[in-house]
Amino acid sequence: MSPAAPAPAPPENRTQPTETSPNRKKQRVRLVLLAALCTAGWAASLLVGHYAECGPELHRIGLAVHILALVLSFGTILVVDWLGLLWLLGKVQMHESGKLEAAAKPLIWGGLALLLVSGALIDPDLTNPVTVIKLACVLVLMLNGLSIAPAMHQLLALPAHTRFGELGRRLRLRLMVALSISQACWWTAVLIGLINSTLRRWAAD
């Protein structure tokens, strides 16, 4: 059972870190450029997968790499989100979750990059609406991961003992929305991928 939460502070006293205008502008420009890069990589993966003929050997290699990349990125996300949930329940300090998230970034983004590369080799069926939903989920995942970066910077600027209920309403909402989008898109993409893979094996048999 989680410890009793402290009495809520008045709205004007809630913890809400601020940033200077130049820093915000630089951060926004950086996020826009990264979002454009992720979108371009995603689109390139779709185009290559749709028009290129990779053959059965490359398809098998791509599928193996795709599964490994999924385990790498999705498994890391689950651990990070679990520690974030423990912080929300008051079981760990905030900076423990933030430090893990920072350390896990290369694994998460490396796994997503491998998903895009390997996805181009497994002949995605863009005429299948379910597959299109899965591909859209991957793009949303990347953009969602970028959009939550400013909120994580704000969190790490706060004292380590800060609780979720002590955050400003806007910051709490951003965190909850980002977490919900992340989990919904990941599970949707994973389940669709498993279903498509199973149906392909049955069709081959």
Phi, psi and chi 1 to 4 in degrees:
 res  aa     phi    psi   chi1   chi2   chi3   chi4
   1 MET       -  132.6 -174.2  173.2 -178.7      -
   2 SER   -74.6  150.0   59.5      -      -      -
   3 PRO   -64.6  156.7   22.3  -32.9      -      -
   4 ALA   -61.9  136.7      -      -      -      -
   5 ALA   -76.5  147.1      -      -      -      -
   6 PRO   -68.0  156.8   25.1  -33.8      -      -
   7 ALA   -60.7  135.3      -      -      -      -
   8 PRO   -62.9  139.2   21.3  -31.0      -      -
   9 ALA   -80.8  156.2      -      -      -      -
  10 PRO   -58.4  151.8  -20.5   31.0      -      -
  11 PRO   -52.3  -36.3  -25.7   33.4      -      -
  12 GLU   -73.9  -14.9   63.7  -88.4   16.4      -
  13 ASN  -102.9   -0.5  -68.2  -29.4      -      -
  14 ARG   -65.0  150.3  -72.1 -141.5  179.3 -119.1
  15 THR   -72.8  115.5  -54.7      -      -      -
  16 GLN  -147.0   90.2 -172.9   70.5   52.3      -
  17 PRO   -63.1  151.4   23.3  -31.3      -      -
  18 THR  -118.5  158.8   57.8      -      -      -
  19 GLU  -126.9  153.0  -66.7 -176.8   79.6      -
  20 THR   -73.6  155.7   61.0      -      -      -
  21 SER   -60.8  -44.1 -178.5      -      -      -
  22 PRO   -60.0  -40.2  -23.6   33.7      -      -
  23 ASN   -64.3  -40.8  -74.6  -20.2      -      -
  24 ARG   -62.3  -42.0  -76.7 -176.5 -179.6  178.2
  25 LYS   -64.4  -44.7 -174.2  175.4 -179.4 -179.8
  26 LYS   -62.0  -41.0  -71.4 -179.9 -179.1  178.5
  27 GLN   -65.3  -41.0 -165.3  172.9   64.1      -
  28 ARG   -65.5  -43.2  -74.4  174.7 -176.6  171.8
  29 VAL   -61.0  -43.6  171.1      -      -      -
  30 ARG   -62.4  -42.8  179.2  172.9  175.5  -90.2
  31 LEU   -66.8  -38.6  -71.9  177.6      -      -
  32 VAL   -63.6  -42.6  168.6      -      -      -
  33 LEU   -65.0  -42.6  -68.4  175.6      -      -
  34 LEU   -66.0  -38.5  -71.9  174.4      -      -
  35 ALA   -64.1  -40.8      -      -      -      -
  36 ALA   -64.5  -39.4      -      -      -      -
  37 LEU   -65.1  -44.1 -179.5   61.8      -      -
  38 CYS   -63.2  -42.0  -72.8      -      -      -
  39 THR   -65.3  -39.9  -56.0      -      -      -
  40 ALA   -65.3  -42.2      -      -      -      -
  41 GLY   -63.4  -41.0      -      -      -      -
  42 TRP   -63.3  -45.8  176.1   82.4      -      -
  43 ALA   -64.6  -39.8      -      -      -      -
  44 ALA   -63.8  -39.5      -      -      -      -
  45 SER   -61.7  -42.0  175.1      -      -      -
  46 LEU   -65.1  -44.0  -96.2   60.9      -      -
  47 LEU   -65.8  -43.8  -69.3  173.6      -      -
  48 VAL   -64.4  -44.4  171.4      -      -      -
  49 GLY   -64.0  -32.5      -      -      -      -
  50 HIS   -80.5  -37.9 -175.7   64.8      -      -
  51 TYR  -102.1  -25.3  -69.4  107.3      -      -
  52 ALA   -84.4  142.8      -      -      -      -
  53 GLU  -100.0  106.8  -68.4  -68.5  -20.9      -
  54 CYS   -91.4  -23.3  -63.3      -      -      -
  55 GLY    84.7  163.5      -      -      -      -
  56 PRO   -64.7  -35.4   20.1  -30.5      -      -
  57 GLU   -67.1  -49.7  -70.6  -62.2  -33.0      -
  58 LEU   -64.0  -32.5  -83.3  178.9      -      -
  59 HIS   -62.5  -44.0 -176.5  -82.2      -      -
  60 ARG   -65.6  -42.3  -78.7 -166.8  -73.0  -90.9
  61 ILE   -63.7  -45.7  -65.9  173.0      -      -
  62 GLY   -60.6  -39.2      -      -      -      -
  63 LEU   -66.1  -41.0 -175.6   59.2      -      -
  64 ALA   -63.7  -45.5      -      -      -      -
  65 VAL   -64.7  -36.7  173.7      -      -      -
  66 HIS   -61.6  -43.9 -155.2   68.2      -      -
  67 ILE   -66.4  -43.6  -66.0  172.4      -      -
  68 LEU   -63.2  -41.2  -70.6  174.8      -      -
  69 ALA   -65.3  -36.8      -      -      -      -
  70 LEU   -65.0  -44.9  179.0   62.6      -      -
  71 VAL   -61.4  -42.5  171.8      -      -      -
  72 LEU   -62.7  -54.2  175.3   64.4      -      -
  73 SER   -74.8  -46.4   51.5      -      -      -
  74 PHE   -68.1  -40.1 -174.1   40.8      -      -
  75 GLY   -62.9  -41.0      -      -      -      -
  76 THR   -66.0  -41.3  -53.9      -      -      -
  77 ILE   -60.2  -42.1  -78.8  -72.5      -      -
  78 LEU   -61.3  -41.7  -73.7  177.9      -      -
  79 VAL   -65.8  -44.6  173.5      -      -      -
  80 VAL   -63.0  -45.7  171.8      -      -      -
  81 ASP   -66.3  -33.7  -74.0   -8.6      -      -
  82 TRP   -65.1  -43.3  173.1 -110.7      -      -
  83 LEU   -66.7  -35.6 -167.5   59.1      -      -
  84 GLY   -62.7  -38.4      -      -      -      -
  85 LEU   -65.3  -39.0  178.3   61.7      -      -
  86 LEU   -63.2  -37.3  -68.5  179.1      -      -
  87 TRP   -65.4  -41.0  165.7   63.1      -      -
  88 LEU   -60.1  -34.5 -171.0  149.6      -      -
  89 LEU   -84.7   -1.5  -63.4  174.6      -      -
  90 GLY    82.3   17.3      -      -      -      -
  91 LYS   -86.7  -28.2  -59.4  -66.7 -174.4 -179.1
  92 VAL  -133.8  164.5  -61.2      -      -      -
  93 GLN   -80.7  154.6  -71.9 -167.2  -24.3      -
  94 MET   -58.9  -42.2  176.5 -178.0   60.3      -
  95 HIS   -67.9  -21.6  -75.6 -168.6      -      -
  96 GLU   -65.2  -42.5  -66.0  179.5   33.9      -
  97 SER   -66.6  -42.0  176.3      -      -      -
  98 GLY   -64.0  -41.1      -      -      -      -
  99 LYS   -66.1  -40.4  -72.0  176.8 -178.4  177.0
 100 LEU   -65.0  -40.9  177.6   61.5      -      -
 101 GLU   -61.4  -41.4 -169.0  -91.0  -14.9      -
 102 ALA   -66.4  -41.2      -      -      -      -
 103 ALA   -69.8  -28.3      -      -      -      -
 104 ALA   -85.6  -11.9      -      -      -      -
 105 LYS   -52.9  -47.7  -87.1 -176.3 -179.4  178.8
 106 PRO   -60.1  -36.1  -24.1   35.0      -      -
 107 LEU   -68.9  -43.3  -64.0  177.8      -      -
 108 ILE   -65.7  -50.9  -63.7  170.1      -      -
 109 TRP   -72.8  -32.1  -73.8  101.0      -      -
 110 GLY   -64.5  -40.9      -      -      -      -
 111 GLY   -64.3  -40.6      -      -      -      -
 112 LEU   -64.9  -39.2  -75.4  169.3      -      -
 113 ALA   -63.4  -41.5      -      -      -      -
 114 LEU   -66.0  -33.8  -76.1  176.0      -      -
 115 LEU   -61.9  -40.6  -77.8  175.1      -      -
 116 LEU   -67.5  -44.7  -67.9 -178.9      -      -
 117 VAL   -65.4  -49.2  173.2      -      -      -
 118 SER   -69.9  -30.9   58.7      -      -      -
 119 GLY   -63.4  -27.8      -      -      -      -
 120 ALA   -71.6  -15.6      -      -      -      -
 121 LEU   -98.2   -6.6  -56.8  177.5      -      -
 122 ILE  -106.0   17.7   59.6  176.9      -      -
 123 ASP    56.0   64.6 -168.2   23.6      -      -
 124 PRO   -66.4  137.7   25.4  -34.1      -      -
 125 ASP   -90.0   97.8 -176.9    8.1      -      -
 126 LEU   -75.8   -5.6  -60.4 -175.7      -      -
 127 THR   -87.0   -9.1   62.5      -      -      -
 128 ASN   -90.8  116.6 -174.3  -16.9      -      -
 129 PRO   -59.0  -33.7  -21.2   31.6      -      -
 130 VAL   -66.3  -41.4  177.8      -      -      -
 131 THR   -64.6  -38.7  -60.7      -      -      -
 132 VAL   -62.3  -38.7  172.8      -      -      -
 133 ILE   -62.0  -42.9  -68.3  173.9      -      -
 134 LYS   -61.5  -45.4  173.5 -164.0  170.5 -175.2
 135 LEU   -64.6  -38.4  -64.0  171.3      -      -
 136 ALA   -64.5  -37.1      -      -      -      -
 137 CYS   -61.6  -38.0  -76.4      -      -      -
 138 VAL   -63.6  -43.0  173.9      -      -      -
 139 LEU   -64.8  -44.3  177.2   60.5      -      -
 140 VAL   -61.2  -38.6  172.0      -      -      -
 141 LEU   -58.9  -46.3  -80.4  169.8      -      -
 142 MET   -66.0  -44.9  -67.4 -170.5  -67.2      -
 143 LEU   -67.2  -35.7  -61.7 -179.8      -      -
 144 ASN   -66.0  -40.0 -178.2   61.4      -      -
 145 GLY   -62.6  -35.8      -      -      -      -
 146 LEU   -72.0  -40.1  -68.8  173.9      -      -
 147 SER   -68.0  -24.8   69.4      -      -      -
 148 ILE   -84.6   -9.0 -163.6   60.0      -      -
 149 ALA   -57.9  -45.2      -      -      -      -
 150 PRO   -59.8  -38.9  -24.1   34.9      -      -
 151 ALA   -64.7  -37.8      -      -      -      -
 152 MET   -67.0  -37.1  -66.3  -55.8  -59.8      -
 153 HIS   -63.2  -39.4  -73.4  -51.8      -      -
 154 GLN   -64.2  -40.7  -68.5 -179.1   45.8      -
 155 LEU   -63.0  -45.8  -77.1  178.7      -      -
 156 LEU   -68.8  -15.7  -66.6  177.8      -      -
 157 ALA   -83.3   -8.2      -      -      -      -
 158 LEU   -91.0  162.3  -63.0  172.8      -      -
 159 PRO   -59.0  148.3  -23.3   32.9      -      -
 160 ALA   -63.1  -26.5      -      -      -      -
 161 HIS   -85.6    2.3   55.9   76.8      -      -
 162 THR   -61.7  133.1  -56.5      -      -      -
 163 ARG   -98.9  160.8  -64.7  178.5 -178.8  -87.1
 164 PHE   -58.3  -41.5 -178.3   75.1      -      -
 165 GLY   -68.0  -14.6      -      -      -      -
 166 GLU   -89.7   -6.4  -62.2  171.1  -23.0      -
 167 LEU   -76.1  159.3  -59.5  177.7      -      -
 168 GLY   -64.7  154.0      -      -      -      -
 169 ARG   -59.6  -41.6 -178.8  178.6  -60.2  176.4
 170 ARG   -64.0  -42.6 -179.3  179.5  -62.3  178.8
 171 LEU   -66.7  -40.6 -175.7   54.2      -      -
 172 ARG   -61.5  -42.3  -79.1 -177.4  -67.2  160.9
 173 LEU   -64.6  -42.3 -179.2   60.8      -      -
 174 ARG   -59.8  -42.9  -72.3  177.5   67.7 -173.6
 175 LEU   -66.0  -43.8  -67.4  172.3      -      -
 176 MET   -67.6  -40.3  -67.5  -55.9  -63.2      -
 177 VAL   -64.8  -44.5  168.7      -      -      -
 178 ALA   -63.2  -41.6      -      -      -      -
 179 LEU   -64.1  -42.9  175.6   62.0      -      -
 180 SER   -64.7  -43.4  -60.4      -      -      -
 181 ILE   -63.1  -43.6  -68.7  174.9      -      -
 182 SER   -58.6  -52.4  173.2      -      -      -
 183 GLN   -66.1  -41.3  -71.8  -61.8  -51.2      -
 184 ALA   -63.3  -44.6      -      -      -      -
 185 CYS   -69.8  -41.4  -72.3      -      -      -
 186 TRP   -61.8  -50.3  -89.2  113.6      -      -
 187 TRP   -65.8  -37.0  -76.0  107.5      -      -
 188 THR   -63.3  -47.1  -60.3      -      -      -
 189 ALA   -63.5  -42.2      -      -      -      -
 190 VAL   -64.8  -47.1  168.5      -      -      -
 191 LEU   -65.0  -41.8  -69.4  176.0      -      -
 192 ILE   -64.1  -41.7  -70.2  176.6      -      -
 193 GLY   -60.5  -42.6      -      -      -      -
 194 LEU   -65.5  -42.1  -71.4  174.5      -      -
 195 ILE   -64.6  -45.8  -68.1  171.5      -      -
 196 ASN   -61.6  -41.7  -78.1  -13.2      -      -
 197 SER   -64.4  -41.4  179.1      -      -      -
 198 THR   -64.8  -43.5  -58.3      -      -      -
 199 LEU   -64.3  -36.4  -68.3  177.4      -      -
 200 ARG   -65.1  -41.8  -77.9 -170.5  176.1 -174.0
 201 ARG   -64.4  -41.4  -76.4 -159.4  -60.4  -91.7
 202 TRP   -63.8  -40.4  -73.9   -7.3      -      -
 203 ALA   -65.3  -36.4      -      -      -      -
 204 ALA   -68.6  -32.4      -      -      -      -
 205 ASP   -75.1      -  -65.7  -21.6      -      -
